[in-house]
Amino acid sequence: MRKWNLQQAPTPDAGQALAGMITRLGLAHFDKDLLDGLYPLFPAGSWSVYRTGPHCQPAIFMSASHGIPDTTRDCWRAYLSGPYLSDRSLVREQAGPARESTLLCHISAQEVAAEHRARVYEAHGVAERVSIVRQQADDTVFAINFYRHVHQRAFSDGQMAALEGLAPALLALTQKHLALAQFPASGSPGASGSVQAMAQRLKRLNGRLTARELDVCARLLQGMTQEGVAADLGLGLPTVRTYRNRAFARLGIHFRNELFALVLQAPDLH
């Protein structure tokens, strides 16, 4: 596995590819068009754009495949079923104060932890991943991921250099498209269930949760901040934190991402 800061300058061919992508900003099928447009320079079999980290709601924003059946959403669901809780492959490793950074991360399936490799890579024929990662100071990552599948040749040094040259523009284009399209994040509990449905699922997971604990956790699953939960319920922020901490103790968890994982793994969600 390799991680490095972006340095490569874009090539003329990369500039031409980017020009075509700009015309598709905010339109339907941008995800498929971008992957297809990049293929001559960087022949990835599939790609995905997602957000993850220990202090945020994990969410996938878009994905697509080129010339193969699209299993990117299946990969995302498999990732959320457990592997993402311990995945550190996209997180900075340097010592010192936390700060925002943009990195390129390259990893092969053989370097991925066993559970992650089995559920995501081997189950879906993925052999290699290259990610453009924008990491915030709280370890939340916005990642643009390109995948090589087992039927494809390994990415060459020239192809890696081409992607590095494109990386800053791809990051800007992707974020601009999401803003223009007002793209809904999916693949998380809050994307498909009401507060009441989330509360019912939590109650089935642990019948000892109180009504207020269910109210708070269900809203966290909807993507609300603790401040948003407090405003929605008409409670003080310290009170919301107390209910959250009590609920997490009953559930045997410590972080919000563990709450998402519990609900996603519940049998009645499948």
HELIX and SHEET records of a PDB file:
HELIX    1   1 PRO A   12  ILE A   22  1                                  11    
HELIX    2   2 PHE A   30  LEU A   38  1                                   9    
HELIX    3   3 THR A   72  LEU A   80  1                                   9    
HELIX    4   4 PRO A   83  LEU A   85  5                                   3    
HELIX    5   5 ALA A  109  GLU A  111  5                                   3    
HELIX    6   6 ALA A  114  HIS A  116  1                                   3    
HELIX    7   7 ARG A  117  TYR A  121  3                                   5    
HELIX    8   8 GLU A  122  HIS A  124  5                                   3    
HELIX    9   9 ASP A  157  ALA A  181  1                                  25    
HELIX   10  10 PRO A  189  ALA A  191  5                                   3    
HELIX   11  11 VAL A  195  LEU A  205  1                                  11    
HELIX   12  12 ALA A  211  LEU A  221  1                                  11    
HELIX   13  13 GLN A  226  LEU A  233  1                                   8    
HELIX   14  14 LEU A  237  LEU A  251  1                                  15    
HELIX   15  15 ARG A  256  GLN A  265  1                                  10    
HELIX   16  16 PRO A  267  LEU A  269  5                                   3    
SHEET    1   A 6 ARG A   2  ASN A   5  0                                        
SHEET    2   A 6 SER A 101  SER A 108 -1                                        
SHEET    3   A 6 VAL A 126  GLN A 135 -1                                        
SHEET    4   A 6 VAL A 141  HIS A 149 -1                                        
SHEET    5   A 6 SER A  46  THR A  52 -1                                        
SHEET    6   A 6 ALA A  59  SER A  65 -1                                        
END                                                                             
